[in-house]
Amino acid sequence: MVIKVNNLVKRYGDLIALDHLNLEVKEGEVFGLLGPNGSGKTTAINCILSLLKYDKGTIEIYDKPMTPDSYDIKRNIGIIMQNVAVFDELTVIENIDYFCGLYIKNKNERKALVEEAIDFVALNDFKKFYPKKLSGGLLRRLNIACGIAHKPKLIILDEPTVAVDPQSRNNILEGIQKLNKAGATIVYTSHYMEEVEQICTQIAIMDKGKVIASGTNDELKGMINSGEKITIEIFKFDNSILENIKNLPHIISADLNNNLLIVKSTRGKNNLIALLDYLKSKNITIGKVYSEPPTLNDVFLEITGKELRDL
């Protein structure tokens, strides 16, 4: 087991930030940690890294207790936090060399690792740039290079794609998958559901300081009542029919947005056919039809009742 958290409790006065948190991350996983702001994600990560003291519970990394002076464990951890942490007075290559030097003392070995990290995040054309001259996306990539240059076995990324352009986001996500394929175990937190769906092999949803659901993407979707989301372009629609649709079997909700009928149904094979048959029986003219399976965002909203991005 790479990470094992057992009954972790962290209090800030009367506020319980972590409420008997249990968490397990296995070797080779890309482990997604989701939760609304205030759910305890960052507190959990800081406790796991032994950056915060906690009130109760145990934390093991690679089957060893994690403590502030567990330098043998920390050598194998790479940390990329949400706030970019580099030195403004150092160039790109100097920053990466500095952070790599915290773990690798041999200069020749470190030089090779720094060059490899620069190549990995595609910063070859920016080696001598200072951070203030870099765009937000390039800064994020520099931050990642500083965290992974020493080739850690466990990499923790906390919101690494916040406020970056789409090209940089794709570059970062592809890089994370490459790191995983090369053998690294990844812990990944994000506000972007589609990212977690794209790269994570296991997902845990936190709320109020504890894990309230966990599993693969498909397993989490199997926990909720929602099935497909059906969107139908309609013409000359009588609003009274909307109420009848809501009362059809297996329909969870039905809404009309301009000329789009949006229907959510429970899981089933023939919900779309039944709905189209009903509209045909009422002589409703339809245009384009879309059917989508439930998303991770649907799971999150049903389990927590909260919108992740707006909290």
Beta strands, then each sheet from edge to edge (+ up, - down):
strand 1: 3-12
strand 2: 15-25
strand 3: 30-34
strand 4: 56-61
strand 5: 64-65
strand 6: 77-80
strand 7: 154-158
strand 8: 185-189
strand 9: 202-207
strand 10: 210-215
strand 11: 226-235
strand 12: 251-257
strand 13: 260-266
strand 14: 285-292
sheet 1: 2+ 1- 4+ 5-
sheet 2: 6+ 7+ 8+ 3+ 9+ 10-
sheet 3: 12+ 13- 11+ 14-
end
